[in-house]
Structure formats: structure tokens, C-alpha cells
């Protein structure tokens, strides 16, 4: 992590609320990526697959390639910190289509930090950025059948379930649906989470 030369006044900082702060991924964030990949249940819900066993070198490469907003895959990647400065997860703005004004968000919260509202708060910050600073108009997301926590969070944010893609993911010996969610800028502003 970059060393700060003096105390920082975060009181007027866009990328935070009173509980979470978003910051650039740093090369030494590799360890959270590595440890998180041992949570097969959580990773299945995120990636809709069983991943190969994690390696330290792959996690270091991921952190290095995405550090300082340098991602080459079009994603804007952040680390989510709590108010004490401890990493609690990661979030990214992705699938940005400037012409049509659409985008998606990917997020993972560290296993021991889930269920405390960090994800919802980080989502609000990133939605505010996408809608009110980038002029994007429509957030689209999909949730794997059975991921009740993510579905509940999206509904809390004002997202509507727009449909279901039936039996599109094969995992653990069965075919699962994807639930499709969406939120427009107008709905976000009306829901007044800013």
C-alpha cells in the first residue's frame, strides 16, 4: 500500500461513507485474493464454477495487473476498506458500454466480513459514481440461483428482477438459473440512496 506522508482529511471524500472507503487495489492486496479463493461456496456464487486451486503467484499477478487502476480488461477495480482501513473485499465497475449507457458491478466481500452491510454501502458509492458522474443510465446484473444474499442486497438498492435465464449454469451436478436484475438512473435517484 502507498505510504501517506501526512494525515489525510477524508471528511469531504467522494469514495466513502461513514463505514466504508473505496481505494485502488495495491500490489500487496494479493493475500486477500489468495485467501478468498479457498471459500469454494462463495466463489461458486461469484464465478458460477469450481475454480482450480489458488496459487500465490496467480494472486500476486492479479493484484499487480489491477493495481492503481491499471486493469487492461476495462474494469475499474477497487479494494473496499472499513473505517479502520482494513480490507473487507473488492468491487469493480465493468461491462461499461458508453454508447448505450449500460454497466455492471462485480463484488466480493471477505467471508468473515459478510452480512455487515459493507457490500451494500460500497455498491451505493459505485452506483452514485456510475450514474451521477459517468452519465451511465442502466445497471445490469445477474445472480446465480440460490444466492439469496446478493438478490436481497440488489432489491434493497432498488433493483428490479427483470427475468430469469433458465438452466444456463451447470455446477455441482445440476443446471441452475440466473436471475437478472436491473436499475435505471431514474430509479436510483428516486430511491434516494445518495
C-alpha positions as CSV (number, residue, x, y, z in Angstrom):
1,X,0.0,0.0,0.0
2,X,1.2,3.5,-0.7
3,X,2.6,5.2,2.3
4,X,0.9,8.5,3.2
5,X,3.2,11.3,4.2
6,X,0.8,13.1,6.5
7,X,-2.7,12.6,8.0
8,X,-5.4,12.6,5.3
9,X,-8.7,14.5,5.9
10,X,-11.3,12.2,4.4
11,X,-14.3,14.4,5.6
12,X,-15.2,15.6,2.0
13,X,-14.0,12.5,0.2
14,X,-16.4,11.1,-2.5
15,X,-15.2,7.5,-2.4
16,X,-16.5,6.7,1.2
17,X,-19.4,6.9,3.6
18,X,-19.2,6.6,7.4
19,X,-18.4,2.9,7.3
20,X,-16.6,2.0,4.0
21,X,-14.0,3.6,1.7
22,X,-13.0,2.5,-1.8
23,X,-9.4,2.7,-2.9
24,X,-7.2,1.5,-5.7
25,X,-6.0,-2.1,-5.5
26,X,-2.4,-2.2,-4.4
27,X,0.2,-5.0,-5.3
28,X,0.2,-6.1,-1.6
29,X,-3.5,-6.8,-1.7
30,X,-2.7,-10.2,-3.3
31,X,-3.1,-12.0,0.0
32,X,-6.9,-11.2,0.4
33,X,-7.4,-12.6,-3.2
34,X,-5.5,-15.7,-2.4
35,X,-7.2,-16.5,1.0
36,X,-10.6,-15.7,-0.5
37,X,-10.2,-18.3,-3.2
38,X,-10.4,-21.1,-0.5
39,X,-14.1,-20.2,0.1
40,X,-15.5,-22.6,-2.5
41,X,-19.1,-21.8,-1.6
42,X,-18.6,-18.1,-2.0
43,X,-16.5,-18.4,-5.2
44,X,-19.1,-20.7,-6.8
45,X,-21.7,-17.9,-6.2
46,X,-19.4,-15.3,-7.7
47,X,-17.8,-17.2,-10.6
48,X,-20.5,-19.9,-11.2
49,X,-17.8,-22.6,-11.3
50,X,-15.4,-24.5,-9.2
51,X,-12.0,-22.9,-9.8
52,X,-8.7,-24.7,-9.8
53,X,-6.8,-24.5,-6.5
54,X,-5.4,-21.0,-5.9
55,X,-1.7,-20.1,-6.2
56,X,0.2,-17.3,-4.6
57,X,1.8,-16.4,-7.9
58,X,-1.7,-16.0,-9.6
59,X,-3.0,-13.9,-6.8
60,X,0.2,-11.7,-6.9
61,X,-0.3,-11.4,-10.7
62,X,-3.9,-10.4,-10.3
63,X,-3.1,-7.7,-7.8
64,X,-0.2,-6.4,-9.8
65,X,-2.2,-6.3,-13.1
66,X,-5.1,-4.4,-11.4
67,X,-3.1,-2.1,-9.1
68,X,-3.5,1.6,-9.4
69,X,-6.5,1.3,-11.8
70,X,-4.2,-0.2,-14.4
71,X,-6.5,-3.1,-15.4
72,X,-6.3,-3.9,-19.1
73,X,-9.7,-5.6,-19.2
74,X,-11.8,-2.5,-19.0
75,X,-12.7,-3.0,-15.3
76,X,-12.2,-0.2,-12.7
77,X,-11.1,-2.2,-9.7
78,X,-11.3,-1.1,-6.1
79,X,-10.5,-2.5,-2.7
80,X,-13.2,-2.0,-0.1
81,X,-11.9,-0.9,3.4
82,X,-13.7,-0.4,6.6
83,X,-13.4,2.8,8.6
84,X,-10.3,1.5,10.3
85,X,-8.6,0.9,7.0
86,X,-8.8,-2.9,7.0
87,X,-9.7,-4.5,3.6
88,X,-13.1,-6.2,3.7
89,X,-13.5,-7.0,0.0
90,X,-13.3,-5.8,-3.6
91,X,-15.6,-4.2,-6.1
92,X,-15.4,-3.3,-9.7
93,X,-17.2,-1.4,-12.4
94,X,-17.3,-3.5,-15.6
95,X,-19.0,-4.1,-18.9
96,X,-19.2,-0.4,-19.4
97,X,-21.0,0.5,-22.7
98,X,-20.7,4.2,-23.1
99,X,-22.8,4.3,-26.2
100,X,-25.8,2.6,-24.6
101,X,-25.1,3.8,-21.1
102,X,-25.1,0.3,-19.5
103,X,-22.7,-1.2,-17.0
104,X,-22.4,-3.9,-14.4
105,X,-20.7,-4.2,-11.0
106,X,-18.8,-7.2,-9.6
107,X,-18.2,-7.6,-5.9
108,X,-16.8,-9.9,-3.3
109,X,-16.8,-9.4,0.5
110,X,-14.3,-11.4,2.6
111,X,-16.0,-14.4,4.2
112,X,-15.6,-13.2,7.8
113,X,-16.9,-9.7,6.9
114,X,-20.2,-10.7,5.1
115,X,-23.6,-9.7,6.4
116,X,-22.5,-6.5,7.9
117,X,-23.6,-4.1,5.1
118,X,-20.2,-3.4,3.6
119,X,-21.3,-4.6,0.2
120,X,-24.5,-2.6,0.1
121,X,-22.6,0.6,1.1
122,X,-19.8,0.0,-1.5
123,X,-22.5,-0.6,-4.1
124,X,-24.2,2.7,-3.3
125,X,-20.8,4.6,-3.8
126,X,-20.1,2.9,-7.1
127,X,-23.7,3.3,-8.4
128,X,-23.5,7.0,-7.5
129,X,-20.3,7.3,-9.4
130,X,-21.7,5.5,-12.5
131,X,-25.0,7.3,-12.6
132,X,-24.1,10.8,-11.4
133,X,-20.5,11.2,-12.6
134,X,-20.1,9.0,-15.6
135,X,-23.7,9.6,-17.0
136,X,-24.4,5.9,-17.3
137,X,-28.1,5.1,-17.4
138,X,-28.7,1.4,-16.7
139,X,-27.1,-1.1,-14.2
140,X,-27.5,-4.7,-15.2
141,X,-26.6,-7.7,-13.1
142,X,-27.2,-11.4,-12.8
143,X,-27.3,-13.5,-9.7
144,X,-26.8,-17.3,-9.6
145,X,-29.9,-19.1,-8.4
146,X,-29.6,-19.7,-4.6
147,X,-27.5,-16.6,-4.0
148,X,-30.2,-15.1,-1.8
149,X,-27.9,-12.6,-0.1
150,X,-27.0,-10.9,-3.4
151,X,-30.6,-10.9,-4.6
152,X,-31.7,-9.4,-1.3
153,X,-29.0,-6.7,-1.5
154,X,-29.9,-5.8,-5.1
155,X,-33.6,-5.4,-4.1
156,X,-32.6,-3.3,-1.2
157,X,-30.8,-1.0,-3.6
158,X,-34.0,-0.6,-5.7
159,X,-33.1,-3.1,-8.4
160,X,-35.9,-4.9,-10.1
161,X,-35.8,-8.6,-11.0
162,X,-36.2,-8.3,-14.8
163,X,-36.2,-12.0,-15.6
164,X,-34.6,-15.4,-15.3
165,X,-32.3,-17.2,-17.7
166,X,-33.3,-20.8,-17.1
167,X,-30.8,-23.6,-16.6
168,X,-27.7,-21.7,-18.0
169,X,-25.1,-22.7,-15.4
170,X,-24.0,-26.3,-14.8
171,X,-22.5,-26.7,-11.4
172,X,-22.3,-29.4,-8.7
173,X,-24.2,-31.9,-11.0
174,X,-27.2,-29.7,-11.7
175,X,-28.3,-26.9,-14.0
176,X,-29.1,-23.6,-12.3
177,X,-30.9,-20.4,-13.4
178,X,-29.5,-16.9,-13.4
179,X,-31.7,-14.2,-12.0
180,X,-31.5,-10.9,-14.0
181,X,-31.6,-7.6,-12.2
182,X,-31.6,-4.0,-13.4
183,X,-31.7,-0.5,-12.1
184,X,-32.0,2.8,-14.1
185,X,-30.5,6.1,-13.1
186,X,-34.0,7.5,-12.6
187,X,-34.9,4.6,-10.3
188,X,-31.7,5.1,-8.3
189,X,-32.3,8.8,-7.9
190,X,-35.9,8.1,-6.9
191,X,-34.9,5.5,-4.4
192,X,-32.7,8.3,-2.9
193,X,-29.7,6.3,-1.5
194,X,-27.3,9.1,-2.3
